[in-house]
Amino acid sequence: MNHPRIERVELRADLFRSDLPSIVPRLTHQTAADRPHPDTISVFLATQEGDFAPNLRLRGYGDAAEAAGNIDAIRIAELYLESKHDHSKSRLGRVAAVGGVAHAGVQYTPASARITRREHFYLGESGDESRRLTLDTSRILYAIDGGVRLRRLGDLGPRIEIKSPDRAEADAVAAEYDLFSMGYALPYRSLELVLADRLRQRISPATYADLPETEMKYAVGSTEGPVVDVMHTFVDENDTLMSLNPPDMPLNRIRRYHICTSGDKVVTVVETMAGRFSLKQKTETKHTDGGLTIRTTAANHATDTTGALLSLDQFMAMHNLTHRVSFTKIQRKVPFYDTETGIAMHLTDDYCTSATGATFRQVELEFIGSIADRPDEDLVRTTMERVGNHFLQRANADGVRLSRTYQDKASYFLQT
């Protein structure tokens, strides 16, 4: 039995865990909404061929604080098949348990799950569910291997949602909580860890772990449209390139970078939105005549799961670091591989903002490994120069004014 479609204004923004102390105290004057279950459990579906079903999911409620093992080990109450389009959603019927479902003649299997610990607050009268503020304190993502086995991918971090039938009220509450200045709204970011995991399944660390970081950087001038659209078009319309993501779905990511010094060395502290920290250090930088930047980089590629759960001050003290400047990077990635060599790369549109308001935008083409065997360094270099210069020509022809540059983000913000 179908349930009525629910339509309302929904404003939401992702937050860094380190920003919560400035928001949570202001929630005390709102009336908390009690719930019988602390967690909202969303199970995302895929077709038998592995294609995402972005507007279809299983949705239920339970207590999954110790989620491990199989998905059916989680006690889920009120499980529904649900469709969602923008700010409207419909329950398509009750489901007995997490498993394969059929809808509109298509068979779907569970592909990933998000377990969200939530706190709800009424904006108006107590009990008015149409007007409320919801704080997600954690959003843990799992792959569901074989449609059954849970494999933790990481935590997307906190999020705040404002729901109201009235746009003016939603905007006023968003302004009260600095949602527009402190939060980040990025399409498809809820799929960040799932898309990153798909990449890891295709690209073995053995194909890049002992190779230098290799990238081509582009300064961004005027644009006549979204840069990410030009990136997608370049990959999709090039006969020798093959996308590693679902169609028109970039891998969107937000990180905060803290540039520090340790003696005469510059070290970057990477912060995820969930509050995990790791170190990144770049050395031995050189540039090629073909426009590439090549350097040795020591970094943790699994910060989402193994990064330290400390405060920034604690992490810097542990590593004897002195803070210099911080910036937040909103990044849109389009990963793909060259069909002639198997070499995998991604194009990224990076928009960075410092705490002082300074901004920096850059597009990059970066080597990320190979779908085949470990490539030779010379092959990586010649492939990236070929693809990178072709992209430069295509982007400028499509109205995105790019020029090659060797400027890096850390040095830019240290100078501003």
Stockholm file with secondary structure:
# STOCKHOLM 1.0

chainA/1-416         MNHPRIERVELRADLFRSDLPSIVPRLTHQTAADRPHPDTISVFLATQEGDFAPNLRLRGYGDAAEAAGNIDAIRIAELYLESKHDHSKSRLGRVAAVGGVAHAGVQYTPASARITRREHFYLGESGDESRRLTLDTSRILYAIDGGVRLRRLGDLGPRIEIKSPDRAEADAVAAEYDLFSMGYALPYRSLELVLADRLRQRISPATYADLPETEMKYAVGSTEGPVVDVMHTFVDENDTLMSLNPPDMPLNRIRRYHICTSGDKVVTVVETMAGRFSLKQKTETKHTDGGLTIRTTAANHATDTTGALLSLDQFMAMHNLTHRVSFTKIQRKVPFYDTETGIAMHLTDDYCTSATGATFRQVELEFIGSIADRPDEDLVRTTMERVGNHFLQRANADGVRLSRTYQDKASYFLQT
#=GR chainA/1-416 SS CCCCCEECEEEEEECCGGGGGGTGGGGTTSEEECCSCSEEEEEEEEETTCCEEEEEEEEEEECCTTCCSBGGGSCEEEEEEEEEETTEEEEEEECSSSSCEEETTEEEEEEEEEEEEEEEEESSSTTCTTSEEEEEEEEEEEEEETTTEEEEEEECCCEEEEEESCHHHHHHHHHHTTHHHHCBCCTTGGGHHHHHHHHHHHSCGGGTTTSCEEEEEEEEEEESSCHHHHHHHHHHTCTTEEESSSTTCCEEEEEEEEEEEETTEEEEEEECTTSCEEEEEEEEEEECTTSEEEEEEEECTTHHHHSBCSCHHHHHHHTTCEEEEEEEEEEEEEEEEETTTCEEEEEEEEEEEETTSCEEEEEEEEEEEESSSCCCHHHHHHHHHHHHHHHHHHHHHTTEEEEEECCCHHHHHHHC
#=GC SS_cons         CCCCCEECEEEEEECCGGGGGGTGGGGTTSEEECCSCSEEEEEEEEETTCCEEEEEEEEEEECCTTCCSBGGGSCEEEEEEEEEETTEEEEEEECSSSSCEEETTEEEEEEEEEEEEEEEEESSSTTCTTSEEEEEEEEEEEEEETTTEEEEEEECCCEEEEEESCHHHHHHHHHHTTHHHHCBCCTTGGGHHHHHHHHHHHSCGGGTTTSCEEEEEEEEEEESSCHHHHHHHHHHTCTTEEESSSTTCCEEEEEEEEEEEETTEEEEEEECTTSCEEEEEEEEEEECTTSEEEEEEEECTTHHHHSBCSCHHHHHHHTTCEEEEEEEEEEEEEEEEETTTCEEEEEEEEEEEETTSCEEEEEEEEEEEESSSCCCHHHHHHHHHHHHHHHHHHHHHTTEEEEEECCCHHHHHHHC
//
